[in-house]
Structure formats: C-alpha cells, structure tokens
Amino acid sequence: MSRVAVVTGGGSGIGLAVCRHLGQQGHRVAVLDVDREAAEQAAEDLRRCGVQALACAVDVSQRTAVDDALATVRGAIGPVEIMVTSAGIAEFSAFTDISLEAWNKVIAVNLTGTFHCLQAAIPDMVHVAWGRIVTIASSAGQIGSPRQGHYAASKGGVIALTKTVAREYGAHGITANTIPPFFVDTPMSRAAEAARDIPSPAEVAARIPGGRLGTVDDIAATCAFLCSEEAGYITGQVIGVNGGAVL
Ligand SMILES: NC(=O)c1ccc[n+]([C@@H]2O[C@H](COP(=O)([O-])OP(=O)(O)OC[C@H]3O[C@@H](n4cnc5c(N)ncnc54)[C@H](O)[C@@H]3O)[C@@H](O)[C@H]2O)c1
C-alpha cells in the first residue's frame, strides 16, 4: 500500500537512505531538509527511480516553516501517514565550555525540531487512525557522550518524547519508535572524524561487537520495517541498530 512519508534530514546520510528504502516500498516521499539543493537532488533521484517525490527546504526548528512544508506535502501527495525525523546536528565541546547559544541551537534542531514535526503530522494520522513515527535519536541519548552534553541531552529528550507519543497515540493506530544509532558512516560522522572529535573508524569498529561501523542501509532497513503494516504491534521501543555497541 502506498503511504505518504515525510523524512526530515532526507537530503543526506541516514535520512537519504530512509527516503530510498521507503520509496522502494512504494510510498510517496517528501524530502524535508534545510539544505535545499540536497533535498531537491534526493527528490529528483527518487523520481528517476519511479517514486512520487517532492522536496521542501525547511529548517525544522522553525514551526511556521514546518507547518508550511506539511501543507505543501498534503497538497502535492496527500496527508502525512509516516513521519521519520532524521534532521539533526552534532557539536562537540567540553561540558563547561558549551555556550548557551550552542546549547539552544542543538536543542532547537534536534529536540524542538522533532517536537514540531511530530506535532504537525499527528493530526493527519489521527484522522485516518493509522500512523508510523520513527525518530532517529542517538546512543548518546542512552549512555551519554563526552563533549556532547547538549547533543546527548537533545537525543535523550527525543527518546522520551517518542515514548510519550507512543503512549498517548497508541489507541489511534499510531506507532512511535526510535532508533538511536551508535556510529554510522555518514557526512556527519566523517566531519566529526576529520575534526578529530571522534576516534578513527577503525578504533571505533574494534569496540563494536559486530566488528564494523553501521551503514545508512542498516538503519534505513529497520526504519522502513518500523513504518510497515507488519510492525503495527511495535511501539514505544528503542530499537538498537548498532552492532551490539549498546546492550
Ligand atoms: N552518523 C552517525 O554516526 C549518527 C549517530 C547517532 C545519531 N545520528 C543521528 O542521525 C541523524 C542523521 O544524521 P546523519 O549522520 O545522517 O547526518 P547528515 O549530516 O548526513 O544528515 C543530516 C541532515 O539533516 C539536515 N539538517 C540539519 N539541520 C537541519 C534543520 N535545522 N532542518 C532540516 N534539516 C536539517 C542536514 O542538512 C542533513 O541533510 C541525526 O539526527 C544524527 O544526530 C547519527
């Protein structure tokens, strides 16, 4: 069955792979990203593969922009049935050096941005008594992460928000689950590695029971399953797709 899926951060990394996987499953896909060019490229690539897709340039921390984007999506491909929130930013600073500005920025994008997107999409799902929500959190939100106090707090908030939405909207046929990746090879993790904010991929891989870094397809395949009909009895769960890095 073709559903309408919105993927934030769909222009790159994990979000981009989620767009591909949902498109391959026959869903219509709206790619939301603050990077207009990346969103348009992603939508163009999807269309070339026969997927009904559109791009919206939107900063998820801005509520009006999110509301406008979802109005555009409804007009173009229909009401939102699947919402995947992958838009996010990472910053590294010793805890006592985190400025209020950096704190506010990370919380605004990662946590408040997720709040805006879920709140804007849920009424559509309630209307049809069906919905799938997958938030992309981080292992930092489960186990903490040195020099990432703001990031870890934002992702811990995403996990708690997702569980709350699951409890509140389960009776409406809506599931809400979160995937907290550990270390996935994406532009975000490569930038952190280049800035020496994280150890080399080889060092990280050696600490993962599965012996390798995650791929965007590892995350996207699980996400697509959580968005499927078959996953209707899975809700409020923190689904680790991390090679056993967090047990
Ligand atoms: N890569 C990892 O190892 C890893 C680990 C844990 C969690 N995550 C989380 O996974 C998600 C995806 O990360 P990724 O690794 O694919 O990174 P990425 O940088 O490749 O992709 C993130 C996308 O989000 C977009 N974005 C950033 N700010 C935005 C905003 N305000 N509004 C809309 N879009 C915005 C970016 O333009 C980009 O396209 C993030 O939430 C990240 O925190 C990633």
The ligand as a Gaussian input file, in Angstrom:
#p B3LYP/6-31G(d) Opt

LIG

0 1
 N       26.059000       9.274000      11.761000
 C       26.067000       8.802000      12.995000
 O       27.005000       8.110000      13.404000
 C       24.937000       9.102000      13.922000
 C       24.982000       8.549000      15.214000
 C       23.941000       8.799000      16.077000
 C       22.877000       9.570000      15.680000
 N       22.850000      10.113000      14.424000
 C       21.700000      10.938000      14.078000
 O       21.215000      10.546000      12.835000
 C       20.567000      11.646000      12.198000
 C       21.077000      11.770000      10.766000
 O       22.451000      12.047000      10.829000
 P       23.449000      11.735000       9.628000
 O       24.607000      11.055000      10.219000
 O       22.697000      11.138000       8.507000
 O       23.914000      13.234000       9.305000
 P       23.944000      14.082000       7.954000
 O       24.628000      15.345000       8.352000
 O       24.483000      13.271000       6.847000
 O       22.390000      14.367000       7.670000
 C       21.654000      15.248000       8.466000
 C       20.732000      16.028000       7.555000
 O       19.932000      16.890000       8.400000
 C       19.841000      18.147000       7.760000
 N       19.562000      19.189000       8.748000
 C       20.415000      19.701000       9.679000
 N       19.811000      20.674000      10.359000
 C       18.547000      20.775000       9.868000
 C       17.448000      21.608000      10.161000
 N       17.532000      22.555000      11.102000
 N       16.305000      21.433000       9.464000
 C       16.221000      20.499000       8.490000
 N       17.245000      19.691000       8.151000
 C       18.397000      19.834000       8.839000
 C       21.192000      18.342000       7.088000
 O       21.126000      19.338000       6.071000
 C       21.470000      16.953000       6.575000
 O       20.957000      16.781000       5.268000
 C       20.869000      12.866000      13.051000
 O       19.746000      13.185000      13.846000
 C       22.014000      12.413000      13.912000
 O       22.062000      13.093000      15.144000
 C       23.860000       9.894000      13.543000

